[in-house]
Amino acid sequence: MDAFFASVELASRPELRGLPVVVASASARGVVVAATYEARAYGIRAGQPTSQARRRAPGAVFIAPHHEAYRAVSRGVMMLLRDVTPMVEQVSVDEAFLDVTGAARRLGPAVQIAQEIRARIWDNFSITASAGVAASKSVAKIASTRAKPNGLLEVPPEATVDFLRPLPVGALWGIGPATTSVLERLGLRTVADLADSPDEVIARAIGQAAALHLLALARGQDDSPVSPPRQEKSISAETTFEQDLAAGSAALRRAVIALADKTAWRLREAGLMCRTIGVKLRRADFQTHGRSHTLEVPADSTKLISQVAQGLIGSIPGDGGVRLAGVRLGSLVPRSGAPLQLAFGEEGSGLEAVDQVRDDVRRRFGPDALRPGTLLPPGRPPERPPDGLA
């Protein structure tokens, strides 16, 4: 994301767009957390003392940071990315790598997927994102940086070396100021200078391991895979309503069903099952209430998770308005080898078969292609299915 913390602030205060805006602590020893690109033109950078930033840009708008809001938007964006592919490696609160090889058949070429992701981030969160598309993580990272702000840059595989060579040596991903300084003292100012240097010269300057790594990157050699977390501690989804919903209302019930459906889908895509199902409600007065239930054996059934979540929501006392609802699946275990929960009278394949069909359709046509009928608003007829889907 572009100037992430500042962008989140502008999403709630759009009248400030185009102005130099600085997110910073107002305390005497406060520092800059983020700055818009308009503020950066004055030399303002993250980590700078707030007092110094005020001197450099006395006309800038200073806003206190709201870290809870940043975390919430970050979770939402990462969930959006995982709707595209489970192959997501989050590297910071506002950045991630995606391997979209498996999504190409359903969503099109990588550039098209990147354009769609950027559009969805804007539509959902009113913040901009920049993307780099390349055959490797390191080149995609550099491309995304050079596309900022609010841009998209593709580096075709055959153009990788030509793209890298004219760049300053400090542009290589993972190279810090100290190493850059050492290389520049050797007269190596561009990636081409580094790539053409004898291996032993670089090894003597920065060490054997670092030299091998940087020389490979400079020569366009990077086969490091996108590595999703081996096992998530929990899977959750939550939504904040535009208008408060009445406790016990059909609208709240549909929202919980949708959240259960989303978390169950992500659970199965990760090859996991859960032992704990939890729910969260935040009232209009911002009081938050939670309930959870532990299953006797792990499960990944959408229907079971939805039923438990609805029951838990109904057990939370109070009849005031609800501004936020959430569903969380915890105590996760790998699906392979886990015992299966059978309902009384079932042969064991019914719910699993339904979920398998649902997941197959979603992988082909997208996460919204097939939903529980209870999520349709009252009186609304079903939409026409995608071409090729009966």
C-alpha positions as CSV (number, residue, x, y, z in Angstrom):
1,M,0.0,0.0,0.0
2,D,1.1,3.6,-0.6
3,A,1.9,5.7,2.4
4,F,-0.2,3.2,4.3
5,F,-0.9,4.9,7.7
6,A,-1.4,8.3,6.1
7,S,-3.7,6.7,3.4
8,V,-5.9,5.1,6.1
9,E,-6.3,8.5,7.7
10,L,-7.2,10.2,4.4
11,A,-9.8,7.5,3.8
12,S,-11.8,8.8,6.7
13,R,-10.9,12.5,5.9
14,P,-11.0,12.7,2.1
15,E,-11.0,16.5,2.3
16,L,-7.3,16.3,3.1
17,R,-6.4,14.5,-0.1
18,G,-3.7,16.5,-2.0
19,L,-2.4,18.2,1.1
20,P,0.8,17.6,3.0
21,V,-0.4,15.3,5.8
22,V,1.9,13.9,8.5
23,V,0.9,11.2,10.9
24,A,2.9,11.8,14.1
25,S,2.9,11.6,17.8
26,A,2.3,15.0,19.4
27,S,4.4,14.3,22.5
28,A,7.6,16.2,23.1
29,R,9.7,13.2,21.9
30,G,7.2,12.2,19.2
31,V,8.3,11.0,15.8
32,V,6.7,10.8,12.4
33,V,4.9,7.6,11.7
34,A,3.9,8.3,8.1
35,A,3.6,11.1,5.6
36,T,1.8,11.6,2.4
37,Y,3.8,12.1,-0.8
38,E,2.9,15.8,-0.7
39,A,4.6,16.0,2.7
40,R,7.6,13.9,1.6
41,A,8.3,16.7,-0.9
42,Y,9.3,18.8,2.1
43,G,11.9,16.2,3.2
44,I,9.6,14.6,5.8
45,R,10.2,10.9,6.5
46,A,9.1,8.3,8.9
47,G,11.2,8.2,12.1
48,Q,11.9,11.9,12.0
49,P,11.2,13.9,15.2
50,T,7.8,15.6,15.0
51,S,9.4,18.9,15.9
52,Q,11.7,18.8,13.0
53,A,8.8,17.9,10.6
54,R,6.9,20.9,11.9
55,R,9.8,23.1,11.1
56,R,10.2,21.7,7.6
57,A,6.5,21.9,6.7
58,P,4.8,24.4,9.0
59,G,1.7,24.4,6.8
60,A,1.2,20.6,6.9
61,V,-1.7,18.9,8.6
62,F,-0.6,16.8,11.6
63,I,-2.7,13.8,12.7
64,A,-2.2,11.6,15.7
65,P,-1.8,7.9,14.8
66,H,-4.7,5.4,15.1
67,H,-2.9,2.0,15.2
68,E,-6.1,0.0,15.7
69,A,-7.5,1.4,12.4
70,Y,-4.3,0.5,10.6
71,R,-4.4,-3.1,11.9
72,A,-8.0,-3.5,10.9
73,V,-7.4,-2.3,7.4
74,S,-4.3,-4.5,7.1
75,R,-6.3,-7.5,8.1
76,G,-8.9,-6.7,5.6
77,V,-6.5,-6.2,2.8
78,M,-4.6,-9.5,3.6
79,M,-8.0,-11.3,3.6
80,L,-8.8,-9.8,0.2
81,L,-5.4,-11.1,-1.1
82,R,-6.1,-14.6,0.2
83,D,-9.5,-14.5,-1.6
84,V,-7.4,-14.4,-4.8
85,T,-4.9,-17.1,-3.8
86,P,-3.9,-18.9,-0.7
87,M,-0.3,-18.4,-1.8
88,V,0.2,-15.2,0.1
89,E,3.4,-14.3,2.1
90,Q,2.8,-11.2,4.2
91,V,6.1,-9.4,4.9
92,S,4.8,-6.3,6.7
93,V,1.6,-4.7,7.8
94,D,1.1,-3.2,4.3
95,E,3.0,-5.5,2.0
96,A,2.8,-9.1,0.7
97,F,4.0,-11.3,-2.1
98,L,1.5,-13.4,-4.1
99,D,2.2,-16.4,-6.3
100,V,-0.7,-16.2,-8.8
101,T,0.4,-19.1,-10.9
102,G,-2.5,-21.2,-9.8
103,A,-5.0,-18.4,-10.2
104,A,-4.2,-17.6,-13.8
105,R,-6.8,-20.0,-15.3
106,R,-9.6,-18.5,-13.2
107,L,-8.6,-14.8,-13.1
108,G,-6.4,-14.2,-16.2
109,P,-2.8,-13.0,-16.6
110,A,-0.8,-11.8,-13.6
111,V,-1.0,-8.1,-14.7
112,Q,-4.8,-8.4,-14.9
113,I,-4.9,-10.0,-11.4
114,A,-2.8,-7.1,-10.1
115,Q,-5.1,-4.5,-11.6
116,E,-8.1,-6.2,-10.1
117,I,-6.5,-6.4,-6.7
118,R,-5.6,-2.7,-6.7
119,A,-9.1,-1.8,-7.8
120,R,-10.6,-4.0,-5.0
121,I,-8.4,-2.4,-2.4
122,W,-9.5,1.0,-3.5
123,D,-13.2,0.0,-3.6
124,N,-13.1,-1.6,-0.2
125,F,-10.8,0.6,1.8
126,S,-10.3,3.9,-0.3
127,I,-6.5,3.5,-0.2
128,T,-4.2,3.1,-3.1
129,A,-1.7,0.2,-3.7
130,S,1.2,-0.2,-6.1
131,A,2.1,-3.6,-7.6
132,G,5.1,-5.2,-9.3
133,V,4.7,-8.2,-11.6
134,A,7.7,-10.3,-12.3
135,A,9.1,-13.8,-12.4
136,S,10.7,-13.5,-9.0
137,K,10.0,-12.0,-5.6
138,S,13.1,-9.7,-5.6
139,V,12.3,-8.2,-9.0
140,A,8.6,-7.8,-8.2
141,K,9.6,-6.0,-5.0
142,I,11.8,-3.5,-6.9
143,A,9.1,-3.1,-9.6
144,S,6.4,-2.3,-7.0
145,T,8.7,0.3,-5.4
146,R,9.4,2.0,-8.7
147,A,5.7,2.0,-9.5
148,K,4.8,4.1,-6.5
149,P,2.6,5.9,-5.9
150,N,-0.6,4.2,-7.2
151,G,1.1,2.4,-10.1
152,L,1.7,-1.0,-11.7
153,L,4.9,-2.1,-13.3
154,E,5.5,-5.4,-15.1
155,V,8.9,-6.8,-15.8
156,P,8.6,-9.8,-18.3
157,P,11.0,-12.6,-17.5
158,E,13.1,-12.0,-20.6
159,A,13.5,-8.3,-19.6
160,T,14.7,-9.0,-16.1
161,V,18.4,-8.4,-16.6
162,D,17.9,-5.3,-18.8
163,F,15.6,-3.9,-16.1
164,L,18.0,-4.5,-13.3
165,R,21.3,-3.3,-14.8
166,P,20.8,0.5,-14.9
167,L,19.4,0.7,-11.3
168,P,21.4,2.0,-8.4
169,V,23.0,-0.8,-6.5
170,G,21.0,0.2,-3.4
171,A,17.7,-0.7,-5.2
172,L,18.4,-4.4,-4.8
173,W,15.9,-5.9,-2.3
174,G,17.5,-6.5,1.1
175,I,20.6,-4.4,0.6
176,G,21.0,-1.9,3.5
177,P,22.7,1.5,3.7
178,A,25.9,0.0,5.2
179,T,26.4,-2.5,2.4
180,T,25.5,0.1,-0.2
181,S,28.2,2.3,1.2
182,V,30.8,-0.4,1.1
183,L,30.0,-1.2,-2.6
184,E,30.0,2.4,-3.6
185,R,33.4,2.9,-2.1
186,L,34.6,0.1,-4.4
187,G,33.1,2.2,-7.3
188,L,30.1,-0.1,-7.7
189,R,27.2,2.3,-8.1
190,T,24.8,0.4,-10.4
191,V,23.5,-3.1,-10.4
192,A,25.4,-3.7,-13.6
193,D,28.7,-2.7,-11.8
194,L,28.0,-5.3,-9.2
195,A,26.8,-8.0,-11.6
196,D,30.0,-7.7,-13.7
197,S,32.4,-7.8,-10.7
198,P,34.5,-10.8,-9.9
199,D,32.9,-12.9,-7.1
200,E,36.0,-13.0,-5.0
201,V,36.2,-9.1,-5.0
202,I,32.7,-8.8,-3.6
203,A,33.3,-11.7,-1.1
204,R,36.3,-10.0,0.4
205,A,34.3,-6.8,0.8
206,I,31.1,-8.1,2.4
207,G,31.6,-11.7,3.1
208,Q,31.1,-14.9,1.2
209,A,27.4,-15.6,2.0
210,A,26.3,-12.0,1.4
211,A,28.3,-11.8,-1.8
212,L,26.7,-14.9,-3.3
213,H,23.3,-13.7,-2.4
214,L,23.7,-10.1,-3.8
215,L,25.5,-11.2,-7.0
216,A,22.7,-13.7,-7.7
217,L,20.1,-10.9,-7.3
218,A,22.1,-8.5,-9.5
219,R,22.3,-11.1,-12.2
220,G,18.5,-11.7,-12.1
221,Q,18.8,-15.1,-10.3
222,D,16.2,-15.5,-7.6
223,D,14.2,-18.7,-7.1
224,S,13.0,-18.1,-3.6
225,P,9.4,-19.2,-3.3
226,V,6.4,-17.4,-2.0
227,S,6.0,-18.9,1.5
228,P,2.6,-18.6,3.2
229,P,2.7,-19.2,7.0
230,R,3.1,-22.9,7.7
231,Q,0.1,-22.9,10.0
232,E,-2.0,-20.0,11.0
233,K,-2.8,-19.7,14.7
234,S,-6.4,-18.7,13.9
235,I,-8.5,-17.7,11.0
236,S,-11.0,-14.9,11.4
237,A,-13.2,-12.5,9.5
238,E,-15.2,-9.6,10.7
239,T,-17.3,-6.8,9.2
240,T,-18.4,-3.4,10.4
241,F,-21.9,-2.5,9.3
242,E,-22.7,0.8,7.6
243,Q,-25.7,1.1,10.0
244,D,-26.1,-0.7,13.3
245,L,-28.0,-3.9,13.1
246,A,-30.5,-5.0,15.7
247,A,-29.5,-7.9,17.9
248,G,-31.3,-11.0,16.9
249,S,-32.3,-9.6,13.5
250,A,-32.3,-11.6,10.3
251,A,-29.7,-9.1,8.9
252,L,-27.3,-9.9,11.7
253,R,-27.9,-13.6,11.2
254,R,-27.1,-13.4,7.5
255,A,-23.9,-11.5,8.3
256,V,-22.8,-14.2,10.7
257,I,-23.5,-16.9,8.1
258,A,-21.4,-14.9,5.6
259,L,-18.5,-14.7,8.0
260,A,-18.7,-18.3,8.9
261,D,-18.8,-19.2,5.2
262,K,-15.7,-17.1,4.5
263,T,-13.7,-18.5,7.4
264,A,-14.6,-22.1,6.6
265,W,-13.5,-21.6,3.0
266,R,-10.2,-20.2,4.1
267,L,-9.8,-23.0,6.6
268,R,-10.2,-25.7,3.9
269,E,-8.0,-23.8,1.5
270,A,-5.2,-23.9,4.1
271,G,-5.7,-27.6,4.6
272,L,-6.7,-27.1,8.2
273,M,-9.5,-28.0,10.7
274,C,-10.5,-26.1,13.8
275,R,-11.3,-27.2,17.4
276,T,-12.6,-23.8,18.6
277,I,-15.3,-21.6,17.0
278,G,-15.6,-18.1,18.4
279,V,-17.8,-15.0,17.7
280,K,-17.5,-11.3,18.5
281,L,-20.1,-8.6,18.7
282,R,-19.3,-4.9,19.1
283,R,-22.3,-2.8,20.3
284,A,-23.1,0.7,19.3
285,D,-21.6,1.9,22.5
286,F,-18.3,0.1,21.5
287,Q,-18.5,-2.5,24.2
288,T,-17.2,-5.8,22.7
289,H,-18.6,-9.2,23.7
290,G,-17.3,-12.6,22.8
291,R,-18.3,-16.3,23.1
292,S,-16.5,-19.5,22.0
293,H,-17.2,-23.2,21.8
294,T,-14.7,-26.1,21.7
295,L,-15.6,-29.1,19.5
296,E,-15.0,-32.7,20.6
297,V,-13.1,-33.3,17.4
298,P,-11.8,-30.9,14.7
299,A,-14.1,-29.8,11.9
300,D,-14.0,-27.7,8.7
301,S,-17.7,-28.0,7.6
302,T,-19.3,-24.7,6.6
303,K,-22.7,-25.8,7.9
304,L,-21.3,-26.9,11.3
305,I,-19.3,-23.7,11.8
306,S,-22.2,-21.6,10.7
307,Q,-24.6,-23.3,13.1
308,V,-22.2,-23.0,16.1
309,A,-21.5,-19.3,15.3
310,Q,-25.2,-18.5,15.1
311,G,-25.8,-20.2,18.4
312,L,-23.0,-18.3,20.0
313,I,-24.2,-15.0,18.7
314,G,-27.7,-15.8,20.1
315,S,-26.2,-16.5,23.6
316,I,-24.7,-13.0,23.9
317,P,-27.0,-10.9,26.1
318,G,-28.3,-7.5,25.3
319,D,-30.7,-6.0,22.7
320,G,-28.8,-2.9,21.6
321,G,-27.6,-2.1,18.1
322,V,-24.6,-4.1,16.7
323,R,-21.9,-2.2,14.8
324,L,-19.4,-5.1,14.2
325,A,-19.6,-8.9,14.1
326,G,-16.8,-11.4,13.7
327,V,-16.2,-15.1,13.5
328,R,-12.9,-16.7,14.6
329,L,-11.7,-20.3,14.2
330,G,-8.9,-21.4,16.5
331,S,-7.0,-24.4,17.8
332,L,-6.1,-25.3,14.2
333,V,-4.8,-28.7,13.2
334,P,-3.8,-30.1,9.8
335,R,-6.7,-31.8,8.0
336,S,-4.6,-34.8,7.1
337,G,-4.9,-37.4,9.8
338,A,-7.5,-35.5,11.8
339,P,-10.6,-37.5,13.0
340,L,-13.8,-36.5,11.3
341,Q,-17.0,-35.4,13.1
342,L,-20.1,-37.3,12.0
343,A,-23.6,-36.0,12.8
344,F,-26.2,-38.5,13.9
345,G,-27.6,-40.5,11.0
346,E,-25.0,-39.2,8.4
347,E,-22.9,-41.4,6.3
348,G,-20.0,-39.0,6.5
349,S,-19.8,-37.8,2.9
350,G,-22.8,-35.4,2.7
351,L,-21.5,-32.2,4.2
352,E,-18.0,-32.9,2.9
353,A,-19.3,-33.4,-0.6
354,V,-21.2,-30.1,-0.5
355,D,-18.2,-28.2,0.7
356,Q,-16.0,-29.8,-2.0
357,V,-18.3,-28.8,-4.8
358,R,-18.6,-25.3,-3.3
359,D,-14.8,-25.0,-3.1
360,D,-14.3,-26.3,-6.7
361,V,-16.7,-23.8,-8.1
362,R,-15.1,-20.9,-6.1
363,R,-11.6,-21.8,-7.3
364,R,-12.8,-21.7,-10.9
365,F,-15.2,-18.7,-10.8
366,G,-14.2,-16.7,-7.7
367,P,-15.1,-16.6,-4.0
368,D,-18.5,-15.0,-4.7
369,A,-19.6,-17.5,-7.4
370,L,-21.5,-19.8,-4.9
371,R,-23.0,-18.7,-1.6
372,P,-25.6,-20.0,0.8
373,G,-29.1,-19.1,-0.3
374,T,-29.8,-17.6,3.1
375,L,-27.5,-14.8,2.2
376,L,-29.8,-13.5,-0.5
377,P,-31.8,-10.4,0.7
378,P,-35.5,-11.1,1.2
379,G,-37.4,-11.1,-2.0
380,R,-34.3,-11.0,-4.3
381,P,-34.2,-13.7,-7.0
382,P,-30.9,-15.7,-7.5
383,E,-28.5,-14.1,-9.9
384,R,-27.8,-15.8,-13.2
385,P,-24.8,-18.2,-12.7
386,P,-21.5,-17.6,-14.5
387,D,-21.2,-19.0,-18.1
388,G,-20.5,-22.7,-18.0
389,L,-21.9,-23.1,-14.5
390,A,-25.2,-24.9,-14.3
